[in-house]
Amino acid sequence: MRDVDAGYGAVRVLHGVSIEVREGETVALLGTNGNGKSTLIKCIMGMVAPESGEVFLETDGTRVDLTRKSTEEIVSLGIALVPEGRRLFPKLTVEENLLLGAYRKGARADIERNLEFALDTFPVLRGRRGQLAGSMSGGEQQMLAIARALMSSPRILLVDEPSVGLAPILVSRVIGKIKELKEQRQLTVLMAEQNFNQATKIADRGYIIVHGKIEFEGRSTQELRENELVKKYYLGV
Amino acid sequence: MFSWDLLANAVVAGLLLGGFYAAVSLGISLIFGLLDIANIAQPAFLILGSYAAYVMNEAYGLDPILTGILFTPVFYLLGALVYRVYYGSFERRGEESLRGLVFFFGVLFIIEVSLSLKYGVDYRLVQTGYTGKSIEFGGVGIAFRYLVPCVVGVAMTIALYLFLGRTFYGRAIMAVSQDQGALRLMGADPVQIKTIAFGIGIAAASLSGALLISIAPVIPSTDRDYIGRMFAITVLGGMGSIGGTLVAAVILGVVESLMSTFFGPSWSLAVSFGILLAALAVRPAGLFGR
């Protein structure tokens, strides 16, 4: 993503944002509420059209411009999003939610294998396959949202605020699962998160976004921890 | 004048009628129950299906059910087209609620009036090889004229149930009104999904229309007898529940049959709606609503 300006109507949220995620990395996008993390993620997924700038996916030297594609087309490239607020289908069962995750053509052949994998990874879902997604607890819903994204056999997993609304113990479990999945499925992960301590546990490196601008790029979690902005915003030092 | 024979006959006739009512209501169960589109023109497509069966029978002597099946692709496309017009003119601009209702009201009238102009207001009926036949079990008669539509209706219900639960398109149809944005994230285009669902809903109505004209005579304004019934069945069964639609259809069928046997046919609709109101007071989501 290079020099992206984006917003909603007259309100500009992102100002000249450039970030890069390389294959196999886990990158954290850090920032408190209202700084543009979700807008940035939505630009990648084609849910918000950038006013200017580039968003692209480069595979083996071929470059695909994502700004001209619909969300559906971007998903079919193997990019999956675990959206903010989970966005499950509350009146469908756990299993129906999972199977919908495999809607994209490229994932249908692997549906049985992916379903088994998802249920093995999140055993709590196995016993609740027939339960309506809306009737589960927040932590279980977050697990389901991640499992549903995995059903699409993604190469790249975007996760938007997985910790929101969860008890601290669940936050570290969810974050731990993301790390585990990343290693098992050789995923590339971009995670927007305001919980600095949890996010830096699993990230290789990260960006700090403040008022719609990338204010700091940390090449390691060590660099992030020692950064002044982090001390100011997160650690209260 | 009560007799057990009369009661048994009324119940069986009601069960058969219920299977047919299920067929009539499936389309609106899909369009109103799952897509949240108040398509009040649905019964007009039912009658359009009846006239297709009538015309093909007059011209080529075709069996109405065969016509109904042959015409499903035509009505599917017609339904898809109607949805696209509705989507482009109203839904995309967020004006679907009231103006959309007016649009479908207009479609209802156009179809009804067109049929009246072309075929007049005489009652039309299609006779089939089995129309007069029946079998009897211990004093209970089963008329083929009701049995065949019931079997077709139950088959349609099962087919739709399996389609929704077992296919990717089906599951996407169940999800689309809950969160369109999330459906996009699954890689599905909500407009395409709704177009498919609407097309299937209209095709189901047309096939039921072919069943209708083999049961009872039809005029262009017969749609008015069905508009209340199909919405009542959908709501009673639970919005979007296909199994619930069949159960509600059978309940209404049996009640109507009992009422018309023992108290006269004019009571049947009033009692059907009475049941609907009572059921909703106890279970607002309908019998099988999620």
Chai-1 contact restraints between the chains, C-beta under 6 A:
chainA,res_idxA,chainB,res_idxB,connection_type,confidence,min_distance_angstrom,max_distance_angstrom,comment,restraint_id
A,T71,B,R184,contact,1.0,0.0,6.0,A-B,restraint_1
A,E72,B,R184,contact,1.0,0.0,6.0,A-B,restraint_2
A,E72,B,G187,contact,1.0,0.0,6.0,A-B,restraint_3
A,E72,B,D189,contact,1.0,0.0,6.0,A-B,restraint_4
A,V75,B,G187,contact,1.0,0.0,6.0,A-B,restraint_5
A,S76,B,G187,contact,1.0,0.0,6.0,A-B,restraint_6
A,L81,B,L185,contact,1.0,0.0,6.0,A-B,restraint_7
A,R87,B,D179,contact,1.0,0.0,6.0,A-B,restraint_8
A,R87,B,A182,contact,1.0,0.0,6.0,A-B,restraint_9
A,F89,B,A175,contact,1.0,0.0,6.0,A-B,restraint_10
A,F89,B,Q178,contact,1.0,0.0,6.0,A-B,restraint_11
A,K91,B,Q178,contact,1.0,0.0,6.0,A-B,restraint_12
A,K91,B,R290,contact,1.0,0.0,6.0,A-B,restraint_13
A,L92,B,A175,contact,1.0,0.0,6.0,A-B,restraint_14
A,E96,B,R171,contact,1.0,0.0,6.0,A-B,restraint_15
A,L99,B,R171,contact,1.0,0.0,6.0,A-B,restraint_16
A,L100,B,R171,contact,1.0,0.0,6.0,A-B,restraint_17
A,L100,B,A175,contact,1.0,0.0,6.0,A-B,restraint_18
A,L100,B,M186,contact,1.0,0.0,6.0,A-B,restraint_19
A,Y103,B,F168,contact,1.0,0.0,6.0,A-B,restraint_20
A,Y103,B,M186,contact,1.0,0.0,6.0,A-B,restraint_21
A,Y103,B,G187,contact,1.0,0.0,6.0,A-B,restraint_22
A,Y103,B,A188,contact,1.0,0.0,6.0,A-B,restraint_23
A,R104,B,G187,contact,1.0,0.0,6.0,A-B,restraint_24
